[in-house]
C-alpha cells in the first residue's frame, strides 16, 4: 500500500484553510449525531516517527466536546501488561457508545516493533495479524466505527524533522532511539509497515494513508475521511451484521435430555476421601501453575439452584488466595452495556500463573439476553462465533479454559427452590426472578442445547456436571480441573 501510494493534490493555502474550517464544523455536527445514535468511534493514528500524529490529533479534537472523547497513547507494554493476552491492554481502552477514543499508536506499533526486533517469527506474526483482523471485525459487527490512519513520510523528511526536534531542548525528549533506528533502517521498516497494512486492510476497517509532509494538509485529509466514515456509519448503524460460519473444531455434545442424573451419586465416605485427595493435588498444581506462568479460566454456568456456589467453594478452598479470584457476574452496569459485550470479561482476565473463576459468564448473551430480549436476534446469533474467537485467543495465549454446565432436572430445582423459600436462613438465595426463569425452563433448555452444540470446542470444552447429587458434581469438577491442569503443566 505504501509503495503504491499516490498523494492527493494539496489545495492552495486559502482553499485549504476554508476546507479545514468547513470540515471541522461538519465534525462538530456529527458529534451530536454520534451521541444520539450511540455510535462508538475508534480513531487510530499510526505512522512514522515525527510524522505529526500528535499534532493532528490536537487539531482534530478542537471540534469535539471534551466530554465525549479521550486520547490514549499506547506506549510500550509494561512488565505487568505482558502477563496478559496481547489484546488485553487494547480492549480495555475501547470507547463507550456515543463517544470517541483517539489512539496515538495502537496494536500496529507493537507488532511492527516486535517484528523488527526479531521477537515475532512469521508464524507468530500471522497469529497476531489474525487476532487483530478478527477483533476489528468483531468490533465493527457490534456497531463500532474503526477509522485507521497511517501517516506517511519520506526518509529525507523524517530525518529533517528528527534533527529539528533533537536540536531544541524543549522537544528533544520527543526523539528516542526507536525513531533514530527507524530512520536509519527506513527501507526495512517500509517493508514491514507495508506488509502489515496489506494484511490488515479489510473492508470493515480499511486503512487511510495520509500524506504527512504538511500538518494542515494532513489535518484536512483526516477530517475528510473521518467525516465520510461517520456519515456512512450513521446511515448503516441499524443494519444487521452477517452471521459467520463456525470454523472451529467442535466436540460432540449430548442434549440435556440425554444426560442421566439419577445414577450419578457418591457416598459420604468416598466424597470426604476424594475431596481431601483432590484438593491436595490441586493445591500442589496451583504452585506449579504459578511457576510455569500458566493462566487458568474456569467458567461456571448452570440452572438456578444447581449448586454452582458450593462447587466453586470446594475448588477455591484448595487454592492460594493470592493467586485466584472468583468473579460473580451479574447484569451489566450501564458503562458495560455501552461497550462490546465481551469488554467486561476482557477486563477481568487473570494474569499468567493466576486463576479466574467466573460464576456466570459471557454465555449470558445466548441464554438470558436471548430469551429476555436484551439483545437482538442478530446479536445473539453472531455471539456463538465471537465467543469461540474470544476463547481461542485465550487458548493461544496459553490459558487453560474449562467450562462447566451444572445440570439438574426440573423436579430437583423445584425441591431446592421450595426448600430455600421455606428455610429462613436460605431465603436470600431465592428471588422472584428465579421463579420467573423457572417458568421458561423449556426455552432455556433449547437455548442451552444450542449453546453447548455450537461452543463445545476442542480448545475450550464444556463439561457437564450432573448435580442432582451436589457432592458427586463437586468431585467430578475437581477431577476435571486437576486432570486439565496436570496436562497443561506437562505440555508446558
C-alpha positions as CSV (number, residue, x, y, z in Angstrom):
1,X,0.0,0.0,0.0
2,X,2.8,2.5,0.9
3,X,4.8,1.6,-2.2
4,X,1.8,2.2,-4.4
5,X,0.6,5.3,-2.5
6,X,-0.3,8.2,-4.8
7,X,-0.5,11.5,-3.0
8,X,-3.6,13.6,-3.5
9,X,-3.2,17.1,-4.7
10,X,-2.8,19.7,-1.9
11,X,-5.2,22.6,-2.3
12,X,-3.9,26.2,-2.3
13,X,-3.5,27.8,1.1
14,X,-6.7,29.8,1.1
15,X,-8.8,26.9,-0.2
16,X,-7.1,24.6,2.3
17,X,-7.9,26.9,5.2
18,X,-11.6,27.2,4.1
19,X,-12.0,23.4,3.7
20,X,-10.5,22.8,7.1
21,X,-12.9,25.2,8.7
22,X,-15.9,23.5,6.9
23,X,-14.7,20.0,7.8
24,X,-14.3,21.0,11.5
25,X,-17.8,22.4,11.5
26,X,-19.2,19.2,9.9
27,X,-17.4,17.1,12.6
28,X,-18.9,19.2,15.3
29,X,-22.4,18.5,13.9
30,X,-21.6,14.8,13.6
31,X,-20.6,14.7,17.2
32,X,-24.2,15.3,18.4
33,X,-25.5,12.7,15.9
34,X,-22.9,10.1,17.2
35,X,-24.1,10.7,20.8
36,X,-27.8,10.3,19.8
37,X,-27.1,7.2,17.7
38,X,-24.9,5.7,20.5
39,X,-22.1,5.1,17.9
40,X,-18.7,4.3,19.5
41,X,-15.9,5.6,17.4
42,X,-12.2,4.5,17.4
43,X,-9.8,6.7,15.6
44,X,-6.4,5.1,15.3
45,X,-3.3,7.1,14.3
46,X,-0.2,5.1,13.2
47,X,2.8,6.0,11.1
48,X,6.4,7.0,11.0
49,X,8.1,8.7,14.0
50,X,7.9,12.5,13.8
51,X,5.1,12.3,11.3
52,X,3.0,14.7,13.3
53,X,0.3,12.3,14.6
54,X,0.0,14.0,18.0
55,X,-0.2,17.4,16.3
56,X,-3.0,16.4,14.0
57,X,-4.9,14.7,16.9
58,X,-4.7,18.0,18.7
59,X,-6.2,19.8,15.7
60,X,-9.0,17.3,15.1
61,X,-10.3,17.2,18.7
62,X,-10.8,21.0,18.7
63,X,-14.2,20.5,17.1
64,X,-15.4,17.9,19.6
65,X,-16.9,18.5,23.1
66,X,-14.2,17.3,25.5
67,X,-16.8,15.4,27.5
68,X,-17.2,13.0,24.6
69,X,-13.7,12.0,23.7
70,X,-10.5,10.7,25.2
71,X,-7.0,10.5,23.8
72,X,-4.9,7.4,24.6
73,X,-1.2,6.9,23.9
74,X,-0.3,3.2,23.8
75,X,3.3,3.1,24.9
76,X,5.5,0.0,25.1
77,X,3.7,-2.6,27.2
78,X,4.8,-2.7,30.8
79,X,6.1,-5.9,32.5
80,X,2.7,-6.2,34.2
81,X,0.8,-5.8,30.9
82,X,2.9,-8.5,29.3
83,X,1.4,-11.0,31.7
84,X,-1.9,-10.7,30.0
85,X,-3.0,-11.6,26.4
86,X,-1.7,-9.3,23.7
87,X,-5.2,-7.8,23.1
88,X,-5.9,-7.2,26.7
89,X,-4.5,-3.6,27.1
90,X,-6.1,-2.5,23.9
91,X,-9.5,-3.9,24.6
92,X,-9.6,-2.2,27.9
93,X,-9.5,1.2,26.1
94,X,-12.3,0.8,23.6
95,X,-14.8,3.6,23.8
96,X,-18.4,3.7,25.2
97,X,-21.3,4.0,22.8
98,X,-21.7,7.6,21.6
99,X,-18.1,8.6,22.3
100,X,-14.7,8.9,20.6
101,X,-11.4,7.4,21.6
102,X,-8.4,8.7,19.7
103,X,-5.3,6.5,19.8
104,X,-1.8,7.8,19.3
105,X,-0.4,4.4,18.1
106,X,-2.3,1.1,18.6
107,X,-1.6,-2.5,18.1
108,X,0.2,-1.9,14.8
109,X,3.1,-0.2,16.6
110,X,3.7,-3.1,18.9
111,X,3.5,-5.7,16.2
112,X,5.9,-3.8,13.9
113,X,8.4,-3.2,16.6
114,X,8.4,-6.8,17.7
115,X,8.8,-7.9,14.1
116,X,11.7,-5.6,13.6
117,X,13.4,-6.8,16.8
118,X,13.1,-10.4,15.7
119,X,10.6,-11.2,18.6
120,X,8.0,-12.5,16.1
121,X,8.7,-15.2,13.5
122,X,6.4,-15.5,10.5
123,X,4.0,-17.8,12.3
124,X,3.7,-15.6,15.4
125,X,3.3,-12.6,13.2
126,X,0.5,-14.3,11.3
127,X,-1.3,-15.2,14.5
128,X,-1.1,-11.6,15.7
129,X,-2.5,-10.3,12.4
130,X,-5.3,-12.8,12.5
131,X,-6.2,-11.8,16.1
132,X,-6.2,-8.1,15.0
133,X,-8.4,-8.7,12.0
134,X,-10.8,-10.9,14.0
135,X,-11.1,-8.3,16.7
136,X,-11.6,-5.3,14.4
137,X,-14.3,-7.3,12.5
138,X,-16.0,-8.2,15.8
139,X,-15.9,-4.5,16.9
140,X,-17.5,-3.3,13.7
141,X,-20.0,-6.1,13.7
142,X,-21.0,-4.9,17.2
143,X,-21.6,-1.3,16.0
144,X,-18.1,0.3,16.3
145,X,-16.7,2.6,13.7
146,X,-13.0,1.9,13.4
147,X,-11.0,4.5,11.5
148,X,-7.3,3.8,10.8
149,X,-4.8,6.4,9.6
150,X,-1.2,5.8,8.6
151,X,1.0,8.9,8.4
152,X,3.4,8.6,5.6
153,X,6.7,10.5,5.4
154,X,9.8,10.1,3.2
155,X,13.1,9.1,4.8
156,X,14.5,12.6,4.0
157,X,11.6,14.4,5.6
158,X,11.6,12.2,8.7
159,X,15.4,12.8,9.2
160,X,14.9,16.5,8.8
161,X,12.1,16.6,11.5
162,X,14.1,14.4,13.9
163,X,17.0,16.8,13.6
164,X,14.9,19.8,14.3
165,X,13.2,18.2,17.3
166,X,16.5,17.0,18.7
167,X,18.0,20.4,18.3
168,X,15.5,22.1,20.6
169,X,15.8,21.5,24.3
170,X,12.1,21.7,24.7
171,X,11.4,19.0,22.2
172,X,14.5,16.8,22.5
173,X,12.5,14.4,24.7
174,X,10.3,13.5,21.8
175,X,13.1,11.9,19.9
176,X,14.0,8.4,21.1
177,X,16.3,5.6,20.0
178,X,13.4,3.8,18.2
179,X,12.8,6.9,16.0
180,X,16.5,7.1,15.1
181,X,16.7,3.4,14.4
182,X,13.6,3.6,12.2
183,X,15.1,6.4,10.1
184,X,18.4,4.6,9.8
185,X,16.7,1.4,8.6
186,X,13.9,3.2,6.8
187,X,13.7,0.7,3.9
188,X,13.4,-2.3,6.2
189,X,10.7,-0.6,8.2
190,X,8.9,0.3,5.0
191,X,8.7,-3.4,4.1
192,X,7.2,-4.4,7.4
193,X,4.8,-1.4,7.5
194,X,3.7,-2.1,4.0
195,X,3.1,-5.8,4.7
196,X,1.2,-5.1,7.9
197,X,-1.1,-2.5,6.1
198,X,-1.8,-5.0,3.3
199,X,-2.5,-7.8,5.8
200,X,-4.9,-5.7,7.9
201,X,-6.7,-3.7,5.2
202,X,-10.3,-5.0,5.4
203,X,-13.5,-3.5,4.1
204,X,-14.9,-3.2,7.7
205,X,-11.8,-1.3,8.9
206,X,-9.8,-0.1,6.0
207,X,-6.5,1.9,6.1
208,X,-6.3,5.5,5.0
209,X,-2.8,6.7,4.0
210,X,-2.1,10.3,5.0
211,X,0.4,12.5,3.2
212,X,2.0,13.9,6.4
213,X,4.5,16.4,4.9
214,X,2.3,19.3,5.7
215,X,0.4,19.4,9.0
216,X,-2.6,21.4,7.9
217,X,-3.0,19.3,4.8
218,X,-2.7,16.2,6.9
219,X,-5.5,17.5,9.2
220,X,-7.8,18.1,6.2
221,X,-7.2,14.6,4.8
222,X,-8.0,13.1,8.2
223,X,-11.1,15.2,8.6
224,X,-12.4,14.3,5.1
225,X,-12.0,10.6,5.7
226,X,-13.3,10.8,9.3
227,X,-16.4,12.7,8.3
228,X,-17.1,10.4,5.4
229,X,-16.7,7.3,7.7
230,X,-19.0,8.8,10.3
231,X,-21.6,9.7,7.7
232,X,-21.6,6.1,6.3
233,X,-21.6,4.6,9.8
234,X,-24.6,6.6,10.9
235,X,-26.6,5.6,7.8
236,X,-25.7,1.9,8.3
237,X,-25.8,1.8,12.1
238,X,-29.1,-0.1,12.3
239,X,-28.1,-2.8,9.7
240,X,-27.5,-6.3,10.9
241,X,-24.0,-7.8,10.6
242,X,-23.5,-11.1,8.8
243,X,-23.6,-14.4,10.7
244,X,-20.3,-16.1,10.2
245,X,-20.0,-19.9,9.7
246,X,-18.2,-21.7,12.6
247,X,-14.7,-22.8,11.5
248,X,-13.5,-24.1,14.9
249,X,-13.3,-27.9,15.7
250,X,-16.2,-29.0,17.9
251,X,-16.7,-31.9,20.3
252,X,-20.0,-33.8,20.2
253,X,-22.3,-32.7,23.0
254,X,-25.3,-34.7,24.2
255,X,-28.7,-33.0,24.6
256,X,-29.6,-32.2,28.2
257,X,-32.5,-34.7,27.9
258,X,-29.9,-37.4,27.1
259,X,-27.9,-36.9,30.3
260,X,-28.6,-39.4,33.1
261,X,-28.8,-37.9,36.5
262,X,-30.3,-40.4,38.9
263,X,-27.3,-42.8,39.0
264,X,-24.7,-40.0,39.4
265,X,-24.2,-40.3,43.2
266,X,-21.4,-40.7,45.7
267,X,-21.3,-42.0,49.2
268,X,-20.4,-39.6,52.1
269,X,-17.3,-41.7,52.9
270,X,-16.0,-41.7,49.3
271,X,-16.8,-38.0,49.0
272,X,-14.7,-37.0,52.0
273,X,-11.8,-39.2,50.9
274,X,-11.8,-37.9,47.3
275,X,-12.4,-34.3,48.4
276,X,-9.3,-34.4,50.6
277,X,-7.1,-36.1,48.0
278,X,-8.1,-33.9,45.0
279,X,-7.8,-30.6,47.0
280,X,-4.3,-31.6,48.0
281,X,-3.4,-32.3,44.4
282,X,-5.0,-29.0,43.2
283,X,-3.0,-27.1,45.9
284,X,0.3,-28.5,44.6
285,X,-0.7,-27.9,41.0
286,X,-1.5,-24.2,41.8
287,X,2.1,-23.7,42.8
288,X,3.3,-25.3,39.6
289,X,1.0,-23.2,37.5
290,X,2.4,-20.1,39.1
291,X,6.0,-21.2,38.5
292,X,5.2,-22.1,34.8
293,X,3.1,-18.9,34.4
294,X,0.1,-20.8,33.1
295,X,-3.2,-18.8,33.3
296,X,-6.4,-20.7,34.1
297,X,-10.0,-19.6,33.4
298,X,-12.8,-21.7,34.9
299,X,-16.3,-20.8,33.7
300,X,-19.4,-21.8,35.5
301,X,-22.9,-21.8,34.0
302,X,-25.9,-23.9,35.2
303,X,-29.5,-24.0,36.3
304,X,-30.6,-21.8,39.2
305,X,-30.1,-23.8,42.4
306,X,-27.9,-26.4,40.7
307,X,-25.1,-25.9,43.2
308,X,-22.6,-23.7,41.4
309,X,-21.6,-21.8,44.6
310,X,-20.8,-24.9,46.6
311,X,-18.9,-26.3,43.6
312,X,-16.8,-23.2,43.3
313,X,-16.2,-23.1,47.0
314,X,-14.6,-26.6,47.0
315,X,-12.2,-25.6,44.2
316,X,-11.3,-22.3,45.8
317,X,-10.6,-23.9,49.1
318,X,-7.6,-25.7,47.6
319,X,-6.1,-22.5,46.1
320,X,-3.7,-20.0,47.4
321,X,-5.9,-16.9,48.0
322,X,-3.2,-14.6,46.5
323,X,-3.4,-16.5,43.2
324,X,-7.0,-16.7,42.3
325,X,-10.2,-14.6,42.1
326,X,-13.9,-15.6,42.0
327,X,-15.8,-13.3,39.7
328,X,-19.6,-13.3,40.2
329,X,-21.2,-11.9,37.0
330,X,-24.5,-10.0,37.4
331,X,-26.4,-7.9,34.9
332,X,-24.1,-5.5,33.1
333,X,-23.7,-2.0,34.6
334,X,-24.5,1.0,32.3
335,X,-20.9,1.6,31.4
336,X,-20.5,-2.1,30.5
337,X,-23.7,-2.2,28.4
338,X,-22.3,0.7,26.4
339,X,-19.4,-1.4,25.1
340,X,-18.8,-4.6,23.2
341,X,-20.5,-7.4,25.3
342,X,-17.1,-9.1,25.9
343,X,-15.4,-6.0,27.2
344,X,-16.3,-6.7,30.8
345,X,-14.7,-10.1,30.5
346,X,-11.6,-8.9,28.8
347,X,-11.1,-6.5,31.7
348,X,-11.4,-9.4,34.3
349,X,-8.9,-11.8,32.8
350,X,-6.2,-13.2,35.1
351,X,-2.6,-12.6,34.5
352,X,-0.3,-15.6,33.8
353,X,0.1,-18.0,36.7
354,X,-3.2,-17.0,38.2
355,X,-6.7,-18.4,38.2
356,X,-10.0,-16.7,37.4
357,X,-13.3,-18.5,38.3
358,X,-16.3,-17.0,36.7
359,X,-19.7,-17.5,38.4
360,X,-21.8,-16.8,35.3
361,X,-20.1,-15.8,32.1
362,X,-20.2,-14.3,28.6
363,X,-22.7,-17.1,27.7
364,X,-25.4,-14.9,29.2
365,X,-25.5,-13.4,25.7
366,X,-27.1,-16.6,24.3
367,X,-29.2,-17.5,27.3
368,X,-30.8,-14.8,29.4
369,X,-30.1,-11.9,26.9
370,X,-31.5,-14.0,24.1
371,X,-34.6,-15.2,26.0
372,X,-35.4,-11.9,27.7
373,X,-34.9,-9.9,24.6
374,X,-32.0,-7.8,26.0
375,X,-30.2,-8.1,22.6
376,X,-31.3,-8.6,19.0
377,X,-31.5,-11.9,17.4
378,X,-28.6,-11.0,15.1
379,X,-26.6,-10.1,18.2
380,X,-27.0,-13.5,19.9
381,X,-26.7,-15.5,16.7
382,X,-23.3,-13.8,16.0
383,X,-22.2,-14.3,19.6
384,X,-21.5,-18.1,19.2
385,X,-18.7,-17.4,16.8
386,X,-17.5,-14.3,18.7
387,X,-17.2,-16.3,22.0
388,X,-15.4,-19.1,20.2
389,X,-12.9,-16.5,18.9
390,X,-12.5,-15.0,22.3
391,X,-11.8,-18.4,23.9
392,X,-9.4,-19.3,21.0
393,X,-7.5,-16.1,21.8
394,X,-7.2,-17.2,25.4
395,X,-6.1,-20.7,24.5
396,X,-3.5,-19.4,22.0
397,X,-2.2,-17.1,24.8
398,X,-1.6,-20.3,26.8
399,X,-4.6,-20.3,29.1
400,X,-6.4,-23.4,30.3
401,X,-10.1,-22.8,29.6
402,X,-12.5,-25.1,31.5
403,X,-16.3,-24.6,31.1
404,X,-18.8,-26.3,33.4
405,X,-22.5,-26.6,32.9
406,X,-24.0,-27.6,36.3
407,X,-27.0,-29.7,35.5
408,X,-30.1,-30.8,37.4
409,X,-33.6,-31.9,36.4
410,X,-36.7,-29.8,36.7
411,X,-38.1,-31.6,39.8
412,X,-34.8,-31.2,41.7
413,X,-34.9,-27.5,41.0
414,X,-38.4,-27.2,42.3
415,X,-37.5,-29.0,45.5
416,X,-34.5,-26.8,46.1
417,X,-36.5,-23.6,45.4
418,X,-39.2,-24.7,47.8
419,X,-36.6,-25.6,50.5
420,X,-35.0,-22.2,50.1
421,X,-38.3,-20.4,50.3
422,X,-39.3,-22.3,53.5
423,X,-36.0,-22.0,55.3
424,X,-35.3,-18.5,56.8
425,X,-31.6,-18.7,56.6
426,X,-31.7,-19.7,52.9
427,X,-34.4,-17.2,51.7
428,X,-31.8,-14.8,50.5
429,X,-30.9,-17.4,47.8
430,X,-34.3,-17.3,46.2
431,X,-35.9,-14.4,44.2
432,X,-39.0,-13.7,42.2
433,X,-36.8,-13.7,39.1
434,X,-35.7,-17.3,39.9
435,X,-39.4,-18.3,39.8
436,X,-40.0,-16.4,36.6
437,X,-37.0,-18.0,34.9
438,X,-38.3,-21.4,36.0
439,X,-41.5,-20.8,34.0
440,X,-39.3,-20.6,30.9
441,X,-37.5,-23.9,31.6
442,X,-38.2,-25.2,28.0
443,X,-37.0,-22.0,26.4
444,X,-33.8,-22.1,28.4
445,X,-33.3,-25.8,27.7
446,X,-33.5,-25.1,23.9
447,X,-31.0,-22.2,24.2
448,X,-28.6,-24.2,26.4
449,X,-28.6,-27.2,24.0
450,X,-27.8,-24.8,21.1
451,X,-25.1,-23.1,23.1
452,X,-23.4,-26.4,24.1
453,X,-23.6,-27.7,20.5
454,X,-22.0,-24.6,19.0
455,X,-19.3,-23.7,21.5
456,X,-18.0,-27.0,22.7
457,X,-14.6,-26.5,21.1
458,X,-11.6,-28.7,21.4
459,X,-9.6,-25.8,22.9
460,X,-12.3,-24.7,25.4
461,X,-14.5,-27.7,26.1
462,X,-17.8,-27.9,28.0
463,X,-18.1,-30.4,30.9
464,X,-21.5,-31.4,32.2
465,X,-21.6,-31.7,36.0
466,X,-24.6,-33.9,37.0
467,X,-25.6,-32.2,40.1
468,X,-28.8,-33.8,41.5
469,X,-26.2,-35.1,44.0
470,X,-24.2,-31.9,44.7
471,X,-21.3,-33.9,46.2
472,X,-20.9,-36.0,43.1
473,X,-20.8,-32.8,41.0
474,X,-18.1,-31.3,43.3
475,X,-15.8,-34.3,43.0
476,X,-16.3,-34.5,39.2
477,X,-15.4,-30.9,38.8
478,X,-12.3,-31.3,41.0
479,X,-11.2,-34.3,39.0
480,X,-11.6,-32.4,35.7
481,X,-9.7,-29.4,37.0
482,X,-6.9,-31.5,38.4
483,X,-6.6,-33.6,35.2
484,X,-6.7,-30.5,32.9
485,X,-4.0,-28.6,34.9
486,X,-1.8,-31.7,35.1
487,X,-2.0,-32.0,31.3
488,X,-1.2,-28.3,30.9
489,X,1.8,-28.4,33.2
490,X,3.1,-31.5,31.4
491,X,2.7,-29.9,27.9
492,X,4.3,-26.6,29.1
